[in-house]
Amino acid sequence: MQKIAIASDHGGFELKEKLLDYYRNKKIQMLDLGTYSSESCDYPDEAQKMCDAIRNGEADCGILICGTGIGISIAANRCAHIRAALLYNDDVARLAREHNNANIAVFGGRTMTFDEVCRRMDIFLNTPFEGGRHQRRIDKIETLK
Ligand code: RB5
């Protein structure tokens, strides 16, 4: 059974809470890393908590949310071994796993609907990495300075 970590800033707080309810009702183990209210906070802090949790093996994959998904993607992708993908449509949700072996799905709390996010997460969780030539490219990402 997969364990999913989830974190957001204030722009993603409402969507984060809905997703927590949704997955807990499905008996999926969730790790809620915050933020814990709609008070303004800084998305790099939330991204850092998520990246630490993924790298420490506290969860199998993560969900990050800010207003657009852009700021928190930029922040998370600064952290080594993290591949955070902004899932802006269903095909991208599949390709982020098949080609990029993404370990964090990112969403925009102010730009995407709950139904879209649930559908894309379903694709993300059920699509394996293809490996092969894609592994070579991921290995190259690890060498970037
Ligand atoms: C916060 O107002 C907003 O800037 C943030 O949630 C995000 O959209 C940044 O990219």
Backbone and ligand atoms as CSV (ligand in chain L), in Angstrom:
chain,resi,resn,atom,element,x,y,z
A,1,MET,N,N,0.852,-1.212,0.000
A,1,MET,CA,C,0.000,0.000,0.000
A,1,MET,C,C,0.879,1.250,0.000
A,2,GLN,N,N,0.542,2.182,-0.861
A,2,GLN,CA,C,1.349,3.398,-0.965
A,2,GLN,C,C,1.050,4.382,0.155
A,3,LYS,N,N,2.085,5.096,0.596
A,3,LYS,CA,C,1.893,6.201,1.536
A,3,LYS,C,C,2.191,7.496,0.796
A,4,ILE,N,N,1.271,8.447,0.876
A,4,ILE,CA,C,1.399,9.699,0.129
A,4,ILE,C,C,1.609,10.852,1.101
A,5,ALA,N,N,2.683,11.617,0.895
A,5,ALA,CA,C,2.888,12.852,1.661
A,5,ALA,C,C,2.222,13.999,0.904
A,6,ILE,N,N,1.715,14.972,1.654
A,6,ILE,CA,C,1.050,16.110,1.014
A,6,ILE,C,C,1.433,17.388,1.747
A,7,ALA,N,N,1.669,18.453,0.994
A,7,ALA,CA,C,1.991,19.752,1.596
A,7,ALA,C,C,1.535,20.856,0.646
A,8,SER,N,N,1.233,22.008,1.222
A,8,SER,CA,C,0.814,23.153,0.409
A,8,SER,C,C,1.186,24.452,1.127
A,9,ASP,N,N,1.110,25.552,0.374
A,9,ASP,CA,C,1.096,26.861,1.030
A,9,ASP,C,C,-0.369,27.256,1.196
A,10,HIS,N,N,-0.619,28.516,1.578
A,10,HIS,CA,C,-2.007,28.968,1.790
A,10,HIS,C,C,-2.829,28.899,0.504
A,11,GLY,N,N,-2.173,29.102,-0.653
A,11,GLY,CA,C,-2.887,29.069,-1.934
A,11,GLY,C,C,-3.380,27.677,-2.297
A,12,GLY,N,N,-2.835,26.659,-1.637
A,12,GLY,CA,C,-3.246,25.282,-1.918
A,12,GLY,C,C,-3.899,24.611,-0.728
A,13,PHE,N,N,-4.096,25.375,0.359
A,13,PHE,CA,C,-4.561,24.767,1.609
A,13,PHE,C,C,-5.930,24.076,1.454
A,14,GLU,N,N,-6.867,24.779,0.818
A,14,GLU,CA,C,-8.224,24.226,0.690
A,14,GLU,C,C,-8.199,22.907,-0.096
A,15,LEU,N,N,-7.470,22.893,-1.191
A,15,LEU,CA,C,-7.372,21.677,-2.007
A,15,LEU,C,C,-6.661,20.565,-1.231
A,16,LYS,N,N,-5.631,20.922,-0.477
A,16,LYS,CA,C,-4.919,19.916,0.333
A,16,LYS,C,C,-5.879,19.240,1.317
A,17,GLU,N,N,-6.691,20.031,1.982
A,17,GLU,CA,C,-7.616,19.466,2.973
A,17,GLU,C,C,-8.622,18.524,2.300
A,18,LYS,N,N,-9.105,18.920,1.119
A,18,LYS,CA,C,-10.061,18.065,0.383
A,18,LYS,C,C,-9.404,16.753,-0.022
A,19,LEU,N,N,-8.156,16.827,-0.480
A,19,LEU,CA,C,-7.451,15.609,-0.908
A,19,LEU,C,C,-7.167,14.696,0.283
A,20,LEU,N,N,-6.856,15.285,1.432
A,20,LEU,CA,C,-6.631,14.468,2.637
A,20,LEU,C,C,-7.890,13.675,2.970
A,21,ASP,N,N,-9.034,14.345,2.961
A,21,ASP,CA,C,-10.317,13.663,3.245
A,21,ASP,C,C,-10.571,12.561,2.227
A,22,TYR,N,N,-10.361,12.891,0.967
A,22,TYR,CA,C,-10.626,11.967,-0.134
A,22,TYR,C,C,-9.804,10.690,0.013
A,23,TYR,N,N,-8.498,10.840,0.248
A,23,TYR,CA,C,-7.638,9.650,0.325
A,23,TYR,C,C,-7.799,8.909,1.646
A,24,ARG,N,N,-8.046,9.632,2.722
A,24,ARG,CA,C,-8.262,8.940,4.001
A,24,ARG,C,C,-9.534,8.111,3.943
A,25,ASN,N,N,-10.565,8.611,3.262
A,25,ASN,CA,C,-11.791,7.818,3.073
A,25,ASN,C,C,-11.528,6.564,2.263
A,26,LYS,N,N,-10.530,6.622,1.410
A,26,LYS,CA,C,-10.158,5.448,0.605
A,26,LYS,C,C,-9.156,4.560,1.344
A,27,LYS,N,N,-8.885,4.901,2.612
A,27,LYS,CA,C,-7.971,4.133,3.482
A,27,LYS,C,C,-6.532,4.149,2.975
A,28,ILE,N,N,-6.183,5.217,2.286
A,28,ILE,CA,C,-4.792,5.392,1.857
A,28,ILE,C,C,-4.059,6.172,2.944
A,29,GLN,N,N,-2.863,5.707,3.290
A,29,GLN,CA,C,-2.063,6.358,4.338
A,29,GLN,C,C,-1.553,7.705,3.847
A,30,MET,N,N,-1.804,8.759,4.619
A,30,MET,CA,C,-1.386,10.100,4.234
A,30,MET,C,C,-0.454,10.688,5.294
A,31,LEU,N,N,0.526,11.461,4.843
A,31,LEU,CA,C,1.411,12.187,5.756
A,31,LEU,C,C,1.201,13.671,5.472
A,32,ASP,N,N,0.542,14.362,6.394
A,32,ASP,CA,C,0.210,15.781,6.200
A,32,ASP,C,C,1.338,16.652,6.761
A,33,LEU,N,N,2.067,17.299,5.873
A,33,LEU,CA,C,3.235,18.102,6.281
A,33,LEU,C,C,2.905,19.585,6.440
A,34,GLY,N,N,1.657,19.945,6.284
A,34,GLY,CA,C,1.271,21.346,6.426
A,34,GLY,C,C,1.101,22.010,5.059
A,35,THR,N,N,0.810,23.246,5.023
A,35,THR,CA,C,0.514,24.156,6.087
A,35,THR,C,C,-0.821,23.767,6.740
A,36,TYR,N,N,-1.049,24.245,7.940
A,36,TYR,CA,C,-2.214,23.765,8.681
A,36,TYR,C,C,-3.334,24.799,8.817
A,37,SER,N,N,-3.236,25.909,8.086
A,37,SER,CA,C,-4.330,26.892,8.074
A,37,SER,C,C,-4.215,27.710,6.792
A,38,SER,N,N,-5.174,28.603,6.563
A,38,SER,CA,C,-5.119,29.424,5.349
A,38,SER,C,C,-4.315,30.714,5.562
A,39,GLU,N,N,-3.634,30.828,6.710
A,39,GLU,CA,C,-2.705,31.948,6.966
A,39,GLU,C,C,-1.593,31.955,5.917
A,40,SER,N,N,-1.193,33.124,5.488
A,40,SER,CA,C,-0.135,33.237,4.492
A,40,SER,C,C,1.180,32.603,4.985
A,41,CYS,N,N,1.820,31.854,4.096
A,41,CYS,CA,C,3.126,31.264,4.423
A,41,CYS,C,C,3.950,31.221,3.132
A,42,ASP,N,N,5.170,30.715,3.209
A,42,ASP,CA,C,6.089,30.762,2.062
A,42,ASP,C,C,6.268,29.366,1.455
A,43,TYR,N,N,5.934,29.234,0.176
A,43,TYR,CA,C,5.962,27.900,-0.452
A,43,TYR,C,C,7.335,27.212,-0.436
A,44,PRO,N,N,8.478,27.936,-0.435
A,44,PRO,CA,C,9.752,27.183,-0.351
A,44,PRO,C,C,9.870,26.373,0.936
A,45,ASP,N,N,9.299,26.875,2.031
A,45,ASP,CA,C,9.357,26.138,3.310
A,45,ASP,C,C,8.565,24.833,3.214
A,46,GLU,N,N,7.437,24.889,2.542
A,46,GLU,CA,C,6.596,23.682,2.396
A,46,GLU,C,C,7.280,22.686,1.453
A,47,ALA,N,N,7.893,23.213,0.396
A,47,ALA,CA,C,8.615,22.347,-0.545
A,47,ALA,C,C,9.761,21.628,0.159
A,48,GLN,N,N,10.479,22.343,1.020
A,48,GLN,CA,C,11.619,21.732,1.717
A,48,GLN,C,C,11.164,20.573,2.611
A,49,LYS,N,N,10.068,20.769,3.346
A,49,LYS,CA,C,9.554,19.697,4.228
A,49,LYS,C,C,9.206,18.456,3.403
A,50,MET,N,N,8.563,18.692,2.254
A,50,MET,CA,C,8.187,17.573,1.391
A,50,MET,C,C,9.429,16.838,0.863
A,51,CYS,N,N,10.395,17.587,0.376
A,51,CYS,CA,C,11.582,16.956,-0.224
A,51,CYS,C,C,12.332,16.149,0.826
A,52,ASP,N,N,12.427,16.651,2.043
A,52,ASP,CA,C,13.077,15.903,3.129
A,52,ASP,C,C,12.319,14.601,3.397
A,53,ALA,N,N,11.000,14.664,3.439
A,53,ALA,CA,C,10.192,13.470,3.735
A,53,ALA,C,C,10.365,12.409,2.648
A,54,ILE,N,N,10.384,12.833,1.400
A,54,ILE,CA,C,10.545,11.867,0.295
A,54,ILE,C,C,11.939,11.238,0.357
A,55,ARG,N,N,12.948,12.064,0.578
A,55,ARG,CA,C,14.319,11.537,0.582
A,55,ARG,C,C,14.615,10.684,1.805
A,56,ASN,N,N,13.886,10.923,2.894
A,56,ASN,CA,C,14.061,10.089,4.098
A,56,ASN,C,C,13.211,8.820,4.055
A,57,GLY,N,N,12.467,8.637,2.979
A,57,GLY,CA,C,11.641,7.440,2.843
A,57,GLY,C,C,10.396,7.442,3.718
A,58,GLU,N,N,9.963,8.627,4.158
A,58,GLU,CA,C,8.757,8.701,5.003
A,58,GLU,C,C,7.470,8.504,4.190
A,59,ALA,N,N,7.569,8.655,2.879
A,59,ALA,CA,C,6.418,8.426,1.996
A,59,ALA,C,C,6.941,7.940,0.653
A,60,ASP,N,N,6.060,7.301,-0.117
A,60,ASP,CA,C,6.469,6.770,-1.429
A,60,ASP,C,C,6.453,7.844,-2.505
A,61,CYS,N,N,5.537,8.797,-2.360
A,61,CYS,CA,C,5.469,9.898,-3.320
A,61,CYS,C,C,4.790,11.071,-2.629
A,62,GLY,N,N,4.781,12.210,-3.313
A,62,GLY,CA,C,4.239,13.408,-2.679
A,62,GLY,C,C,3.303,14.187,-3.572
A,63,ILE,N,N,2.493,15.012,-2.911
A,63,ILE,CA,C,1.639,15.985,-3.603
A,63,ILE,C,C,1.992,17.357,-3.041
A,64,LEU,N,N,2.348,18.290,-3.911
A,64,LEU,CA,C,2.610,19.667,-3.506
A,64,LEU,C,C,1.615,20.593,-4.194
A,65,ILE,N,N,1.148,21.584,-3.454
A,65,ILE,CA,C,0.155,22.512,-4.023
A,65,ILE,C,C,0.480,23.944,-3.584
A,66,CYS,N,N,0.510,24.863,-4.543
A,66,CYS,CA,C,0.483,26.296,-4.216
A,66,CYS,C,C,-0.612,26.905,-5.097
A,67,GLY,N,N,-0.650,28.223,-5.225
A,67,GLY,CA,C,-1.734,28.838,-5.994
A,67,GLY,C,C,-1.760,28.352,-7.437
A,68,THR,N,N,-0.610,28.439,-8.093
A,68,THR,CA,C,-0.511,28.017,-9.500
A,68,THR,C,C,0.189,26.679,-9.675
A,69,GLY,N,N,0.904,26.244,-8.662
A,69,GLY,CA,C,1.764,25.062,-8.777
A,69,GLY,C,C,3.156,25.402,-9.274
A,70,ILE,N,N,3.350,26.628,-9.716
A,70,ILE,CA,C,4.636,26.980,-10.331
A,70,ILE,C,C,5.717,27.248,-9.287
A,71,GLY,N,N,5.433,28.105,-8.335
A,71,GLY,CA,C,6.455,28.451,-7.337
A,71,GLY,C,C,6.942,27.235,-6.570
A,72,ILE,N,N,6.013,26.407,-6.164
A,72,ILE,CA,C,6.384,25.253,-5.337
A,72,ILE,C,C,7.106,24.185,-6.187
A,73,SER,N,N,6.824,24.145,-7.509
A,73,SER,CA,C,7.582,23.258,-8.422
A,73,SER,C,C,9.022,23.736,-8.541
A,74,ILE,N,N,9.179,25.030,-8.748
A,74,ILE,CA,C,10.530,25.592,-8.894
A,74,ILE,C,C,11.331,25.298,-7.637
A,75,ALA,N,N,10.712,25.509,-6.483
A,75,ALA,CA,C,11.404,25.295,-5.201
A,75,ALA,C,C,11.782,23.823,-5.034
A,76,ALA,N,N,10.837,22.918,-5.233
A,76,ALA,CA,C,11.091,21.490,-4.991
A,76,ALA,C,C,12.180,20.958,-5.926
A,77,ASN,N,N,12.190,21.436,-7.157
A,77,ASN,CA,C,13.159,20.908,-8.121
A,77,ASN,C,C,14.582,21.420,-7.893
A,78,ARG,N,N,14.761,22.326,-6.926
A,78,ARG,CA,C,16.118,22.708,-6.496
A,78,ARG,C,C,16.733,21.647,-5.584
A,79,CYS,N,N,15.901,20.766,-5.033
A,79,CYS,CA,C,16.372,19.775,-4.051
A,79,CYS,C,C,16.850,18.528,-4.789
A,80,ALA,N,N,18.014,18.020,-4.385
A,80,ALA,CA,C,18.589,16.846,-5.039
A,80,ALA,C,C,17.640,15.654,-4.979
A,81,HIS,N,N,17.638,14.873,-6.045
A,81,HIS,CA,C,16.890,13.612,-6.160
A,81,HIS,C,C,15.364,13.814,-6.230
A,82,ILE,N,N,14.942,15.060,-6.367
A,82,ILE,CA,C,13.504,15.330,-6.450
A,82,ILE,C,C,13.137,15.623,-7.894
A,83,ARG,N,N,12.046,14.987,-8.345
A,83,ARG,CA,C,11.500,15.264,-9.665
A,83,ARG,C,C,10.022,15.600,-9.472
A,84,ALA,N,N,9.764,16.911,-9.400
A,84,ALA,CA,C,8.408,17.398,-9.127
A,84,ALA,C,C,7.782,17.855,-10.438
A,85,ALA,N,N,6.622,17.297,-10.776
A,85,ALA,CA,C,5.996,17.569,-12.075
A,85,ALA,C,C,4.635,18.235,-11.902
A,86,LEU,N,N,4.471,19.372,-12.569
A,86,LEU,CA,C,3.192,20.096,-12.544
A,86,LEU,C,C,2.237,19.398,-13.521
A,87,LEU,N,N,1.220,18.762,-12.984
A,87,LEU,CA,C,0.331,17.909,-13.805
A,87,LEU,C,C,-0.825,18.748,-14.356
A,88,TYR,N,N,-0.566,19.434,-15.466
A,88,TYR,CA,C,-1.552,20.373,-16.002
A,88,TYR,C,C,-2.542,19.726,-16.954
A,89,ASN,N,N,-2.342,18.445,-17.313
A,89,ASN,CA,C,-3.414,17.714,-17.999
A,89,ASN,C,C,-3.212,16.209,-17.775
A,90,ASP,N,N,-4.141,15.399,-18.280
A,90,ASP,CA,C,-4.107,13.958,-17.976
A,90,ASP,C,C,-2.943,13.255,-18.672
A,91,ASP,N,N,-2.640,13.657,-19.906
A,91,ASP,CA,C,-1.504,13.044,-20.623
A,91,ASP,C,C,-0.202,13.312,-19.882
A,92,VAL,N,N,-0.077,14.521,-19.396
A,92,VAL,CA,C,1.140,14.901,-18.665
A,92,VAL,C,C,1.256,14.090,-17.368
A,93,ALA,N,N,0.129,13.780,-16.755
A,93,ALA,CA,C,0.155,12.958,-15.526
A,93,ALA,C,C,0.773,11.594,-15.830
A,94,ARG,N,N,0.434,11.035,-16.980
A,94,ARG,CA,C,0.983,9.736,-17.385
A,94,ARG,C,C,2.462,9.864,-17.768
A,95,LEU,N,N,2.761,10.872,-18.577
A,95,LEU,CA,C,4.140,11.029,-19.059
A,95,LEU,C,C,5.119,11.398,-17.940
A,96,ALA,N,N,4.643,12.095,-16.938
A,96,ALA,CA,C,5.515,12.466,-15.808
A,96,ALA,C,C,6.024,11.222,-15.087
A,97,ARG,N,N,5.239,10.148,-15.128
A,97,ARG,CA,C,5.682,8.876,-14.540
A,97,ARG,C,C,6.482,8.068,-15.569
A,98,GLU,N,N,5.915,7.871,-16.765
A,98,GLU,CA,C,6.562,7.012,-17.771
A,98,GLU,C,C,7.946,7.518,-18.152
A,99,HIS,N,N,8.069,8.819,-18.371
A,99,HIS,CA,C,9.327,9.371,-18.884
A,99,HIS,C,C,10.204,9.986,-17.803
A,100,ASN,N,N,9.586,10.617,-16.823
A,100,ASN,CA,C,10.361,11.412,-15.851
A,100,ASN,C,C,10.493,10.760,-14.485
A,101,ASN,N,N,9.807,9.648,-14.280
A,101,ASN,CA,C,9.818,8.980,-12.967
A,101,ASN,C,C,9.608,10.009,-11.850
A,102,ALA,N,N,8.645,10.890,-12.062
A,102,ALA,CA,C,8.383,11.959,-11.090
A,102,ALA,C,C,8.022,11.358,-9.742
A,103,ASN,N,N,8.591,11.928,-8.672
A,103,ASN,CA,C,8.252,11.431,-7.335
A,103,ASN,C,C,7.338,12.395,-6.574
A,104,ILE,N,N,7.067,13.550,-7.178
A,104,ILE,CA,C,6.109,14.488,-6.582
A,104,ILE,C,C,5.180,15.009,-7.680
A,105,ALA,N,N,3.876,14.951,-7.421
A,105,ALA,CA,C,2.876,15.540,-8.313
A,105,ALA,C,C,2.545,16.930,-7.773
A,106,VAL,N,N,2.518,17.914,-8.669
A,106,VAL,CA,C,2.255,19.287,-8.240
A,106,VAL,C,C,0.963,19.785,-8.892
A,107,PHE,N,N,0.184,20.545,-8.101
A,107,PHE,CA,C,-1.085,21.079,-8.596
A,107,PHE,C,C,-1.241,22.552,-8.204
A,108,GLY,N,N,-2.116,23.236,-8.941
A,108,GLY,CA,C,-2.448,24.625,-8.634
A,108,GLY,C,C,-3.787,24.689,-7.925
A,109,GLY,N,N,-3.772,25.129,-6.686
A,109,GLY,CA,C,-5.013,25.205,-5.910
A,109,GLY,C,C,-5.977,26.246,-6.451
A,110,ARG,N,N,-5.428,27.253,-7.176
A,110,ARG,CA,C,-6.296,28.305,-7.718
A,110,ARG,C,C,-6.528,28.142,-9.208
A,111,THR,N,N,-5.947,27.100,-9.799
A,111,THR,CA,C,-6.032,26.963,-11.262
A,111,THR,C,C,-6.597,25.615,-11.717
A,112,MET,N,N,-6.808,24.695,-10.766
A,112,MET,CA,C,-7.291,23.351,-11.140
A,112,MET,C,C,-8.457,22.967,-10.245
A,113,THR,N,N,-9.370,22.150,-10.788
A,113,THR,CA,C,-10.512,21.699,-9.986
A,113,THR,C,C,-10.135,20.433,-9.217
A,114,PHE,N,N,-10.895,20.181,-8.162
A,114,PHE,CA,C,-10.692,18.980,-7.354
A,114,PHE,C,C,-10.817,17.724,-8.225
A,115,ASP,N,N,-11.825,17.682,-9.087
A,115,ASP,CA,C,-12.031,16.495,-9.944
A,115,ASP,C,C,-10.848,16.267,-10.888
A,116,GLU,N,N,-10.338,17.334,-11.466
A,116,GLU,CA,C,-9.164,17.200,-12.351
A,116,GLU,C,C,-7.981,16.627,-11.575
A,117,VAL,N,N,-7.779,17.144,-10.381
A,117,VAL,CA,C,-6.633,16.722,-9.578
A,117,VAL,C,C,-6.773,15.247,-9.185
A,118,CYS,N,N,-7.967,14.833,-8.780
A,118,CYS,CA,C,-8.171,13.415,-8.400
A,118,CYS,C,C,-7.908,12.502,-9.592
A,119,ARG,N,N,-8.401,12.902,-10.756
A,119,ARG,CA,C,-8.223,12.075,-11.964
A,119,ARG,C,C,-6.729,11.974,-12.317
A,120,ARG,N,N,-6.031,13.090,-12.261
A,120,ARG,CA,C,-4.602,13.079,-12.609
A,120,ARG,C,C,-3.791,12.306,-11.575
A,121,MET,N,N,-4.180,12.387,-10.310
A,121,MET,CA,C,-3.481,11.614,-9.277
A,121,MET,C,C,-3.688,10.122,-9.495
A,122,ASP,N,N,-4.886,9.750,-9.897
A,122,ASP,CA,C,-5.178,8.349,-10.162
A,122,ASP,C,C,-4.250,7.833,-11.277
A,123,ILE,N,N,-4.093,8.599,-12.326
A,123,ILE,CA,C,-3.190,8.224,-13.429
A,123,ILE,C,C,-1.752,8.158,-12.908
A,124,PHE,N,N,-1.358,9.172,-12.171
A,124,PHE,CA,C,0.021,9.276,-11.642
A,124,PHE,C,C,0.361,8.052,-10.780
A,125,LEU,N,N,-0.559,7.677,-9.892
A,125,LEU,CA,C,-0.288,6.579,-8.953
A,125,LEU,C,C,-0.258,5.216,-9.642
A,126,ASN,N,N,-0.926,5.125,-10.799
A,126,ASN,CA,C,-1.053,3.818,-11.447
A,126,ASN,C,C,-0.201,3.656,-12.700
A,127,THR,N,N,0.707,4.580,-12.941
A,127,THR,CA,C,1.551,4.497,-14.138
A,127,THR,C,C,2.999,4.213,-13.738
A,128,PRO,N,N,3.588,3.118,-14.232
A,128,PRO,CA,C,4.993,2.839,-13.897
A,128,PRO,C,C,5.966,3.633,-14.768
A,129,PHE,N,N,7.183,3.768,-14.274
A,129,PHE,CA,C,8.294,4.370,-15.027
A,129,PHE,C,C,8.725,3.392,-16.111
A,130,GLU,N,N,9.030,3.913,-17.306
A,130,GLU,CA,C,9.428,3.045,-18.425
A,130,GLU,C,C,10.902,2.657,-18.416
A,131,GLY,N,N,11.739,3.419,-17.721
A,131,GLY,CA,C,13.179,3.101,-17.694
A,131,GLY,C,C,13.821,3.312,-19.060
A,132,GLY,N,N,14.844,2.476,-19.379
A,132,GLY,CA,C,15.506,2.547,-20.680
A,132,GLY,C,C,16.144,3.905,-20.918
A,133,ARG,N,N,15.868,4.485,-22.097
A,133,ARG,CA,C,16.491,5.770,-22.443
A,133,ARG,C,C,16.108,6.866,-21.453
A,134,HIS,N,N,14.961,6.711,-20.803
A,134,HIS,CA,C,14.531,7.736,-19.844
A,134,HIS,C,C,15.390,7.702,-18.579
A,135,GLN,N,N,15.851,6.509,-18.215
A,135,GLN,CA,C,16.736,6.405,-17.048
A,135,GLN,C,C,18.059,7.148,-17.319
A,136,ARG,N,N,18.558,6.997,-18.539
A,136,ARG,CA,C,19.814,7.696,-18.891
A,136,ARG,C,C,19.650,9.205,-18.710
A,137,ARG,N,N,18.520,9.732,-19.115
A,137,ARG,CA,C,18.293,11.187,-19.016
A,137,ARG,C,C,18.148,11.617,-17.554
A,138,ILE,N,N,17.494,10.778,-16.774
A,138,ILE,CA,C,17.354,11.103,-15.343
A,138,ILE,C,C,18.720,11.063,-14.659
A,139,ASP,N,N,19.553,10.092,-15.054
A,139,ASP,CA,C,20.910,10.026,-14.495
A,139,ASP,C,C,21.676,11.314,-14.814
A,140,LYS,N,N,21.446,11.862,-16.014
A,140,LYS,CA,C,22.122,13.112,-16.381
A,140,LYS,C,C,21.633,14.283,-15.530
A,141,ILE,N,N,20.355,14.290,-15.195
A,141,ILE,CA,C,19.832,15.361,-14.320
A,141,ILE,C,C,20.603,15.371,-13.003
A,142,GLU,N,N,20.902,14.189,-12.501
A,142,GLU,CA,C,21.609,14.082,-11.215
A,142,GLU,C,C,23.005,14.699,-11.270
A,143,THR,N,N,23.566,14.839,-12.483
A,143,THR,CA,C,24.928,15.379,-12.601
A,143,THR,C,C,24.919,16.907,-12.825
A,144,LEU,N,N,23.762,17.509,-13.001
A,144,LEU,CA,C,23.716,18.950,-13.298
A,144,LEU,C,C,24.180,19.768,-12.093
A,145,LYS,N,N,24.893,20.850,-12.397
A,145,LYS,CA,C,25.410,21.685,-11.293
A,145,LYS,C,C,24.642,22.994,-11.230
L,1,RB5,C1,C,0.863,32.872,-3.040
L,1,RB5,O1,O,0.071,34.008,-3.071
L,1,RB5,C2,C,1.213,32.438,-4.447
L,1,RB5,O2,O,2.155,33.285,-4.984
L,1,RB5,C3,C,1.720,31.005,-4.428
L,1,RB5,O3,O,0.737,30.173,-3.903
L,1,RB5,C4,C,2.073,30.400,-5.769
L,1,RB5,O4,O,1.044,30.525,-6.689
L,1,RB5,C5,C,3.387,30.783,-6.328
L,1,RB5,O5,O,3.816,30.324,-7.397
